[in-house]
Amino acid sequence: EEIVAGDELLGKNIPVSAIIYNMPESHLVPALFFNEEMNKDLLAIVHGDLRKDVVLWERILNLDMYNIYLIPGDIHRFLDRKFSPAQYKHFYSLWMVLWQEQEHATETIEVIFYPNELLVMLCRNNSIELVQTYAYETAEDVSYHVLNIYNRYNLSPLATPLKVSGMIATDSFMYEELLKYFMLVEIVSPPKKLELLPELDSFPAHFFAPILKLTTCVL
C-alpha cells in the first residue's frame, strides 16, 4: 500500500492492468494430470498450508502444461481492488511463452538476477527442462547453484551458453565469478521495439531486460 500510494504513475487511473507475479511457490503440471480440485493439496505438500495464500493457475500456450502457484492473500486482494480489471500471470509462464517465440540454441541456460534470488531456466532439445528460483547470499552461492545445474544435466560450462540479465553489474565480483567457470556468458538486452523512458538511460539495459521482454507477451 505504501509503494502504490507513493508512486505517481501507479496513482493514476489505469483502465487495464497486467499484474505479473514472481513467486517461487510454483509447480508445472502436465495438462494430462491437471486437476483443479487438487491444486491446493499439491502446493501444500511442498510449501505447507499455514499461510492464507491464494491459489492461481494458468495454462501455458503450446506447451500443454499448467502453472499452479501461490500468492499471499492480502497482496492479491489489494492489487485486485486497486487495479481491477486486471489480468494475472506468473513470471514463469510468460518466460516460457517468450522462449517459444525466440530462436534458441540446442542448449541454453538463462539466469535472471534479483536481490538474493536467482531465476534459472534450462532449454534443451527444443524443450524446457527446468524453471526454478534459488536463494543466494554470496557470489559463491550463485556459482554453486549454476554449476550444480550444469553437472546434473550433463552440460559443459565450456560449450553451453549462459545468458545473464537482471540486477548484476558487469564490473561486479558476482559477474567476475561467473567468468571463472563459464566460457559463453552472454548479456541479454531489452527488446528494441519498446520505447523506454529517458529515466532508464542511467541504468544498464540488462537490469530491466527480463520484465521488459515479458511486457511484449501481455501488451
Salt bridges, closest charged atoms under 4 A:
GLU25 OE2 - ARG51 NH2 3.72
ASP53 OD2 - ARG51 NH2 2.95
ASP64 OD1 - ARG59 NH2 2.77
GLU129 OE1 - ARG124 NH2 2.98
GLU177 OE1 - LYS180 NZ 3.11
